[in-house]
Amino acid sequence: MGRALRLFSLLNNKKVNMIFVIMQIIKIFFSPKFLKFVVTGVLSTIINYGVFWILYENEVVSYLWASISGYIAGLILGYFLNKCWTFSDKGAHERRKIIGYLFVYITSLLVSIGSLHLMVEYAGLDPRIAQLGAIAISTVLNFLGLKFFVFKS
């Protein structure tokens, strides 16, 4: 949390050295923790997109409900992998962390569904392609939310 606060305070300082800020951002996104998050994300994304694809292709539900269903499936897998491996949080499944995790992922889901809707309805993208863009957006939001608010280290 200290690095994040320092970074945000630097961004508010008008005399900030942009190279330093860029280096701090690079340290965050190329840390071993971020790489573990990416692996966890890949596994969760496979589940997310797999559920989406099956539901959408078989016309079980609309593309938006298929996306929500896939997201929830990936969220469940991701919680356990992120807690136990990515962020090495050995503590109990504390209510605060679960609520924080759900808050981050629900916020990200809303942004993801909104962006998916915009990409399909206004940009004319195929839902199967737009879903990949929505997943990319939510990945960045999820990492930042988990690192700085849920599994603070």
GUTOR-81048 format. One record per residue (C-alpha): residue number from 1; residue in one letter; y, x, z. Coordinates in nm, 4 decimals, decimal comma, m for minus. Each point is the difference from the previous one (the first is absolute). Example, Ala and Ser with C-alpha at 12.3 -4.5 7.8 and 13.67 -1.06 7.14 Angstrom:
2
R  resi  resn         v         u         w
R     1     A   m0,4500    1,2300    0,7800
R     2     S    0,3440    0,1370   m0,0660
This chain:
153
R  resi  resn         v         u         w
R     1     M    0,0000    0,0000    0,0000
R     2     G    0,2347    0,2911    0,0716
R     3     R   m0,0053    0,1248   m0,3580
R     4     A    0,0756   m0,3489   m0,1323
R     5     L    0,2945   m0,0491    0,2358
R     6     R    0,1347    0,3433   m0,0919
R     7     L   m0,0345   m0,0849   m0,3686
R     8     F    0,1759   m0,3358    0,0375
R     9     S    0,2827    0,1554    0,2045
R    10     L    0,0411    0,2668   m0,2696
R    11     L    0,0294   m0,2675   m0,2656
R    12     N    0,2896   m0,1545    0,1922
R    13     N    0,1798    0,3366    0,0275
R    14     K    0,2408    0,0483   m0,2926
R    15     K   m0,0399    0,3783    0,0122
R    16     V   m0,3754   m0,0196   m0,0459
R    17     N   m0,1802    0,2727   m0,1859
R    18     M   m0,1940   m0,1989   m0,2627
R    19     I   m0,2499    0,2791   m0,0506
R    20     F   m0,0948   m0,0172    0,3690
R    21     V   m0,0435   m0,3785   m0,0218
R    22     I   m0,2157    0,0333   m0,3115
R    23     M   m0,2146    0,2646    0,1714
R    24     Q   m0,0519   m0,2298    0,3013
R    25     I   m0,1082   m0,2826   m0,2289
R    26     I   m0,2426    0,2323   m0,1799
R    27     K   m0,1460    0,1112    0,3365
R    28     I   m0,0665   m0,3622    0,0918
R    29     F   m0,1640   m0,0943   m0,3302
R    30     F   m0,2134    0,3121   m0,0395
R    31     S   m0,1240    0,0257    0,3551
R    32     P   m0,3755   m0,0133    0,0773
R    33     K    0,0642   m0,3370    0,1637
R    34     F    0,1471   m0,1373   m0,3211
R    35     L   m0,2931    0,1353   m0,2020
R    36     K   m0,2429   m0,1763    0,2368
R    37     F    0,2102   m0,3127   m0,0398
R    38     V   m0,0349    0,0314   m0,3779
R    39     V   m0,3810    0,0249    0,0257
R    40     T   m0,0066   m0,3005    0,2331
R    41     G    0,2338   m0,1767   m0,2393
R    42     V   m0,2242    0,0706   m0,2969
R    43     L   m0,2982   m0,1521    0,1798
R    44     S    0,2052   m0,2994    0,1161
R    45     T    0,1439   m0,0398   m0,3492
R    46     I   m0,3465   m0,0071   m0,1542
R    47     I   m0,0871   m0,2858    0,2346
R    48     N    0,3391   m0,1680   m0,0543
R    49     Y   m0,0151    0,0177   m0,3793
R    50     G   m0,3710   m0,0816   m0,0102
R    51     V    0,0474   m0,3226    0,1934
R    52     F    0,3086   m0,0831   m0,2091
R    53     W   m0,1852    0,0636   m0,3277
R    54     I   m0,3058   m0,2043    0,0949
R    55     L    0,2038   m0,2983    0,1185
R    56     Y    0,2464    0,0094   m0,2908
R    57     E   m0,2502    0,0687   m0,2776
R    58     N   m0,2329   m0,2759    0,1188
R    59     E    0,2967   m0,2387    0,0309
R    60     V   m0,0788   m0,0669    0,3639
R    61     V    0,3700    0,0025    0,0963
R    62     S    0,3393    0,0808   m0,1562
R    63     Y    0,1057    0,3623   m0,0429
R    64     L    0,2268   m0,0240    0,3072
R    65     W   m0,2792   m0,1295    0,2282
R    66     A   m0,2417    0,2534   m0,1473
R    67     S    0,2530    0,2709    0,0856
R    68     I    0,0431   m0,1267    0,3565
R    69     S   m0,3785   m0,0160    0,0500
R    70     G   m0,0493    0,3530   m0,1291
R    71     Y    0,2860    0,1257    0,2125
R    72     I   m0,1537   m0,1455    0,3164
R    73     A   m0,3399    0,1539   m0,0795
R    74     G    0,1629    0,3411   m0,0534
R    75     L    0,2107   m0,0443    0,3136
R    76     I   m0,3045   m0,0425    0,2225
R    77     L   m0,1730    0,3106   m0,1346
R    78     G    0,3269    0,1941    0,0069
R    79     Y    0,0718   m0,0822    0,3644
R    80     F   m0,3198    0,1585    0,1254
R    81     L    0,0193    0,3021   m0,2308
R    82     N    0,3681    0,0621    0,0784
R    83     K   m0,0426   m0,0421    0,3733
R    84     C   m0,3101    0,2130    0,0398
R    85     W    0,0389    0,2608   m0,2764
R    86     T    0,3449    0,0212   m0,1597
R    87     F    0,2040   m0,0152    0,3192
R    88     S   m0,2871    0,1019    0,2347
R    89     D    0,0946   m0,2653    0,2507
R    90     K   m0,2874    0,0032    0,2497
R    91     G    0,1533   m0,2575    0,2345
R    92     A   m0,1129   m0,3566    0,0369
R    93     H    0,1003   m0,2578   m0,2565
R    94     E    0,3185   m0,0746    0,1881
R    95     R    0,1680   m0,3326   m0,0644
R    96     R    0,3285    0,1790   m0,0758
R    97     K   m0,1577    0,2138   m0,2715
R    98     I   m0,1868   m0,2910   m0,1554
R    99     I    0,3159   m0,2109   m0,0049
R   100     G    0,1984    0,2933   m0,1413
R   101     Y   m0,2662    0,0619   m0,2634
R   102     L    0,0000   m0,3658   m0,0992
R   103     F    0,3806   m0,0060   m0,0099
R   104     V    0,0134    0,3029   m0,2324
R   105     Y   m0,2693   m0,1400   m0,2274
R   106     I    0,1356   m0,3569   m0,0061
R   107     T    0,3449    0,1336   m0,0897
R   108     S   m0,1570    0,2156   m0,2667
R   109     L   m0,2076   m0,2947   m0,1247
R   110     L    0,3124   m0,2116   m0,0428
R   111     V    0,1712    0,2777   m0,1957
R   112     S   m0,3185    0,0516   m0,2021
R   113     I   m0,0414   m0,3690   m0,0860
R   114     G    0,3698   m0,0260   m0,0858
R   115     S   m0,0175    0,3002   m0,2306
R   116     L   m0,3253   m0,1273   m0,1546
R   117     H    0,1626   m0,3360   m0,0706
R   118     L    0,3051    0,1678   m0,1570
R   119     M   m0,2132    0,2298   m0,2146
R   120     V   m0,2188   m0,2872   m0,1265
R   121     E    0,2513   m0,2820   m0,0338
R   122     Y    0,3136    0,1893   m0,1046
R   123     A   m0,1200    0,3282   m0,1491
R   124     G   m0,2953   m0,1667   m0,1736
R   125     L   m0,2632    0,2449    0,1252
R   126     D   m0,3650   m0,0970    0,0167
R   127     P   m0,0886   m0,0727    0,3659
R   128     R   m0,2787    0,2609   m0,0113
R   129     I    0,2558    0,2691   m0,0875
R   130     A    0,2800   m0,1328    0,2220
R   131     Q   m0,2377    0,0025    0,2980
R   132     L   m0,0284    0,3785   m0,0322
R   133     G    0,3796    0,0315    0,0206
R   134     A    0,0099   m0,2290    0,3027
R   135     I   m0,2675    0,2116    0,1698
R   136     A    0,2031    0,3168   m0,0647
R   137     I    0,3107   m0,1530    0,1574
R   138     S   m0,1886   m0,1188    0,3067
R   139     T   m0,1696    0,3392    0,0436
R   140     V    0,3301    0,1775    0,0581
R   141     L    0,1267   m0,2739    0,2338
R   142     N   m0,3253    0,0032    0,1973
R   143     F   m0,0050    0,3754    0,0528
R   144     L    0,3590    0,0111    0,1223
R   145     G   m0,0527   m0,2984    0,2294
R   146     L   m0,3224    0,1350    0,1507
R   147     K    0,1240    0,3552    0,0433
R   148     F    0,3334   m0,0840    0,1587
R   149     F   m0,0662   m0,3270    0,1836
R   150     V   m0,3683   m0,0593    0,0729
R   151     F   m0,1867    0,3314    0,0378
R   152     K    0,2995    0,2111    0,1051
R   153     S   m0,0930    0,3602    0,0566
